């Protein structure tokens, strides 16, 4: 363990700069990318949630090296580049590179019928403000950030339940999540999406408070609370003791139809009981109650489902869709271990006081990445849960480098965290 910790510390601190890029063509500001220049994937592209996780890593590197603010222009540049390509409609791209913006225009689709940047853009700005204590750089961006979060609240919210939904299964991050992938458009009230959006609304309130606008801050905190209440009402399963995504795909009640008129439905959602790692995100987000968290951790500990030798299976081993194959964009989240899922579940455990479980998961992650680095001289995108064998993408960095933050936790040192 100590050997792996030393190797990983040195490797990450030495190579973190490989994720930085200078302005290029339509990317007017410095920015970050998920992998080294030598990787066949991701080496020149700004990605939405990836840039947020990279910022969390860079905060730890700055702490560990004493070089405060070393990466600020690259991190803030990610936010500025995205807003530079945001119209008054609030739609923020998912991915930008020096050749253009990733789009997916299908026949019959309107401007708000496709997914956009995941609700992590405001969180990235808030994290940087939280880290520095200086909100001045973000003040000119608040209007655009507000258009972004309002676009979610206008175009991604299911009226009957108050839950956020994905417009389609395109670029949802957890690419082939069975709760979303190949399902009808606008049908999934994703527990993953709603957990992120809850934190995004809180982050926007935080920025307003830092700018001295307490009343406006409380407006956004109230919106966050309303979303949390919707998640509790519709996504918590008392039977199983966990949160699930929900199905929103219902025909409207037609009182002219004699079959339905006599017994119109009284429900607006159905639980999608797919055992996915995303079910633990309400702990990371702070939506779960203490009692709920206790039940969820009991499920997490089961080796038949999520708890593997090298971390958290992204899909329960008991699910019929469980699969460890290699695929890229869409990537495979049907069971392999990912650095991001290990980290997010770790943070949820740590936040709710399950320190023994958090420490065990951090140690598993150190062993996974230490073994890979020692064997292959690099890290990869995802791994076999039981053998630790690398499955895909040599040279991947991104959220794998969050193991540095987990190492700080294991060593009882200050840990850089997300907003």
C-alpha angles and dihedrals in degrees: 000000000000091000091052092047092053092047094048095046092052094043096049097044091047096045104035090095089063088076093061124095133185124233112291130180108306091005098083097176133055111270145172135249132199101245147030121278089254095059116104090223136051096000097129104023132100109219126191111235092021092066090053093054091045088057090054089054093046090054089058093047089052090050093048095047099036091235099131113193095011093133100029097110091051094047095045088042090063090058092044093049092052094048090046087065096043120106128209087270089072096237108147119195121247096217135016131182133169090269098054148287124307110245136168110199112181126183113273094015121129128212093269098043096087133065122264137189109329114252095268102094096091089043090057091052091045092050091054092048090047090051096048102028088225117115096171096100093054097049094086089050098053096093092054092044089052091051088053097052091041089054088058091049092046103041107021104047123099106226098214098049104022090231125136117241136194114251090220140336092272118122098340092153095238084066106194100026102155090222088067111012113100091356123126118281117270091009104111122080089196118208087208094054094044093050091052093045092051090057091043092057091048090049092054089051090050092054091051090051091050087053090053097255101124096163092054089045091057092050089061094043088055090053089051091051091050090054092048090053090052090051091050093048099045109021105042114093111203091188095058098027097234144087121260137184112255137226113241096174104118133144111241118259107264111197090190090065108089091205093062101026094078094053112019112189117261097196128083100189142030125207115252097215096204110141100228131160088241088074087077094058095090085069091053090046095047095239097118121089119233092255091049091049090053092055092045092052090053088057092046092056094059110108090203091066122021109345107093134166092263102033141283120356107226089223126027113264088230094062115104089227093059108134134157099196126137118254136148128210096017088041124195118264096157095111112321120122115255126189091229096055091046090051098045093048089045090054092050091051092047094047093053094047101255090136098160091054091044092051092048091051092047090051091050089052092050090052092047096052095035090054091048094047092048092048103036106018090236144058126248138213100249140359148204107269097222105033100031089228113159112247106181149011116020112215096031114152116158113100092001085077088064084087084083089064090048090051089054087054092050090050093047091242126137109287122211108228140185120260 
